[in-house]
Every structure is written in structure tokens, then in C-alpha cells.
Amino acid sequence: MRIEITVPLKFADEVVRDLVGRGGTVSDRSEVSTGAAISGLVPLGAMSDYGADLRAMSHGQGTFRMALDHYDAQPSRS
């Protein structure tokens, strides 16, 4: 899934760490008038309850949009 997140700057590092922890990759991070804009790719299976998690990380100030980017084989688990 392609994800686009906007959060106040003080929460951006935590959000990036969370996305990477979910197996995602961050493709862009920039400053915007409302804080930080973060975009990247994250497996759909890792995104359940993301809205609640983002609200907790950003104290209710973060927003996100998610859309299908492409299908890919899931890595096998050893």
C-alpha cells in the first residue's frame, strides 16, 4: 500500500520508525506548512488499526491516506 502521512514535526521520527517496524519503506519525507509529510510503501497486512496507532503516536494530530500501489509476493517466513 502507498501511504501518505502528515504529522507535526515533533512526531515525524516516531512515525518513520513505526513504518519501518511494520516492514515498510519511506520514499519521501519533507516539511510542509502543517508539519512533516511522509510517504512510502507498507504491506497491507501490517496496516490494521493504523489509524488508532497514528492517533496515539501523534496525540490525535496526524492524518494519513492509504491506497493500493501494487501487488507483490509476501516474503516467506522462516
C-alpha positions as CSV (number, residue, x, y, z in Angstrom):
1,M,0.0,0.0,0.0
2,R,1.1,3.5,-0.7
3,I,0.8,5.7,2.4
4,E,0.9,9.4,2.8
5,I,1.1,10.8,6.4
6,T,1.1,14.3,7.7
7,V,2.1,14.9,11.3
8,P,3.6,17.7,13.4
9,L,7.4,17.7,13.1
10,K,8.0,16.6,16.6
11,F,6.2,13.2,15.8
12,A,7.9,12.5,12.4
13,D,10.8,10.4,13.7
14,E,8.5,8.1,15.7
15,V,6.1,7.7,12.7
16,V,9.0,6.8,10.4
17,R,10.4,4.2,13.0
18,D,6.9,2.7,13.2
19,L,6.5,2.4,9.4
20,V,9.9,0.7,9.1
21,G,9.0,-1.6,12.0
22,R,5.9,-2.6,10.0
23,G,8.1,-3.7,7.1
24,G,7.6,-0.5,5.2
25,T,9.9,1.7,3.3
26,V,9.9,5.5,3.4
27,S,10.3,7.1,-0.1
28,D,9.9,10.8,0.9
29,R,9.9,12.9,4.0
30,S,9.6,16.7,3.7
31,E,8.5,19.7,5.7
32,V,5.1,21.2,4.9
33,S,3.2,24.1,6.5
34,T,1.4,21.7,8.8
35,G,4.5,19.8,9.9
36,A,6.0,16.8,8.2
37,A,4.8,14.9,5.1
38,I,5.9,11.2,5.0
39,S,5.2,8.9,2.1
40,G,6.2,5.3,1.4
41,L,5.1,1.7,0.9
42,V,3.8,-0.6,3.6
43,P,2.4,-4.1,3.4
44,L,-1.4,-4.1,3.8
45,G,-1.3,-6.8,6.4
46,A,0.8,-4.5,8.7
47,M,-1.7,-1.7,8.5
48,S,-4.6,-3.0,10.6
49,D,-5.5,-0.5,13.3
50,Y,-3.0,2.1,11.9
51,G,-5.5,4.9,12.4
52,A,-5.6,4.3,16.1
53,D,-1.8,3.8,16.3
54,L,-1.2,7.1,14.4
55,R,-3.6,9.0,16.7
56,A,-1.7,7.6,19.7
57,M,1.7,8.5,18.3
58,S,0.7,12.0,17.2
59,H,-1.6,12.8,20.1
60,G,-4.5,13.0,17.7
61,Q,-2.8,15.4,15.3
62,G,-1.7,13.0,12.5
63,T,-3.6,12.2,9.3
64,F,-3.0,9.6,6.7
65,R,-4.2,8.3,3.3
66,M,-3.6,4.9,2.0
67,A,-4.1,3.4,-1.5
68,L,-3.2,0.3,-3.4
69,D,0.1,0.7,-5.1
70,H,0.9,-2.8,-6.4
71,Y,0.6,-6.5,-5.7
72,D,3.7,-8.3,-4.7
73,A,4.6,-11.8,-3.2
74,Q,4.8,-11.8,0.5
75,P,8.3,-12.9,1.8
76,S,8.2,-16.4,3.2
77,R,8.5,-16.7,7.0
78,S,11.2,-19.0,8.3
